[in-house]
Amino acid sequence: MLHPSRLAAGMLAGVAAALVGGVWQVVTRQSTTTTIAPPDLAILLYGIAALVLLPLLLRTGLLPRGVPRRLLAGMVIGAGLPFGLIAMTGTMFAPTPTWAF
């Protein structure tokens, strides 16, 4: 049985992840259909995240210990900048109902 505080922390993390994903879609669609180009939006998205995580990078290094490089490459390609640029570019051309659900 999980301790109640760990359960609450897990539930809050799940809600936060769902909110971030939902807000990302709305903001990306709004931005790419107005004046911000996908590369500019990607710089904002990944640049801010890089700055926030910079202290962790300086403390632990670029590659986490014990994680295979193949797995790291998959994470970068599947959830990093390439994915973001493709998704952001796609929102410029696809109607909202196509990607929102």
Buried (B, 14 or more C-beta within 10 A) or exposed (E): EEEEEEEEEEEEEEEEEEEEEEEBBEBBBEBBEEEBEBEEBBBEBBEEEEEEEEEEEEEEEEEEEEEEEEEBEEEEEEEBBEEBBEBBBBBEEEEEEEBEE
